[in-house]
């Protein structure tokens, strides 16, 4: 911080040169802007508490295997069924609480129309837990 000792007309004055002071303040401001956000990050833990010692987990849901062969044959738990019988089974299973899971296995060469009809039957009759298995072929 330099102090000018004299003016052009011979009078002296003592003003502080503000440029270095402003440079230092700007550098400090930039340092604070960069470092403060990294210090305020918090790690949130959403893990629930461990279950109590006498906790019994619920039983696994019932699983129904539904297969659709290449020629359109429907297999309900490995038993061949026609579409009308399948709709009756679906309605019966949809009334259960908790609902069973339906695992659908579709042959690689099965017609899309048959798969779409089966899915429509499952959903319209009230089953909600539907999933495709063994779709490594696709």
N, C-alpha and C positions, 0 to 999 in steps of 0.2 A: 504494500500500500504506500504508494509514493505521495509525498506532499510537495506541491509546487511552491517554490519559495518566492517567486516573483512573477509579476504579470509583465506584459509587453510595455506598459507605460511606466514601469518602475515600482509599482506598489506591490507589496507582498500580501499573500492571502494563504490561508491554511485549509484547503478543502481536501477531503479524502477522495482518492480515485476509486469510484464505485465498481468499475468493470471487474477487477479480480474478486471482489466480494460477491457480486452476482454470479460469476462463474462457479465459485465454490458452493454457493447456495443451490444452484441448479444441479450440480453434481450430487450433492447430498439428497436433493429431492428425488433424483433418478434412482439413487441407491435405495431409498426408502420405498419407492413405488415398486421396485423389483423384489425386495426382500420381504415386505410385509405380507403379501398374499400367500407366500409359501409357509409362513409361520402360522397362519390362521386356519390352515386345512386341518380338519378333524377327521379321525377315522371312526366311521359309524359301524357299530356292531349290531347286526340284526338277528343274531343267533338267539333262539328262545332258551329259556332255562331248561336244564336237564329234567327229564320226567321224574316224578316222585318214585320212591323205591317200590311201592305197591302198584305201579301202573301196569296194566295189562293191555298190550296193543290189540287193536281190533283184528278180527280174523280176516284173512285175505278174501276178496270177493270170489264168488262162483264164476267160473269161466266156461263159456259155451263156444265150442269150435264149430264154425260154419264154413264149409268148403264148397267151392263152385268149380266143377270139373270143366274140361275143354268142351264137352258136349252139352253143357248146361245142367248137368245133374247136381242137385243140392244135397249136401250131407250135413245133417244136424248131429253133432257129436258122433261122427263116423257112421251114421245111419242114414241111408237114402230116404228122402222125403220129397213129396210133390209140393207145389207152391201153396195149395190150399191148406195142407197140413202144417206147413211152415208158418203160415199166418196165424194159425191156432196156437202153435208153440210160442210164437213171438208175443202174442197177446197174454198168454199165461205167465211168461217170464217177466213181462213189463209190470205185472201187478205185484211182484215180489218187492220187499223192502229189506235190504238194499238191492238195487237192481244188479243182475249179473253183467259181467263184461262179455261182449261178443267179439271173438277174434275171427276175422274173415281171412281165409286163405283162397286166393284166386289162381287158377291155372293160367299159365302164360298164354294159352290159345283160347281162353274163354271169351265169349262175345260180350262186348261192353253193355249191350242191351240187358242181358241177364243180370249182370252185376248192378246196373242202375235200378232194375226192378227190385232186386233183393234189398238194396240200400233204402229204396223208397218204402218197402214193406216194413223194414226195421224201424225207420223213423216215424212213419205214420201210425204204427201200433204202439209207440211210446217208449221204445228203448233208446237210451241216451249214451250209453257207454259202448261205442262201436269203434273198432280199430282193425287195420289191416296188418297181417303178419306175413313174414317170409316173402317180402317183395324185393328180394335180391335179384330176381329175374328182370326187373324193369328198370 
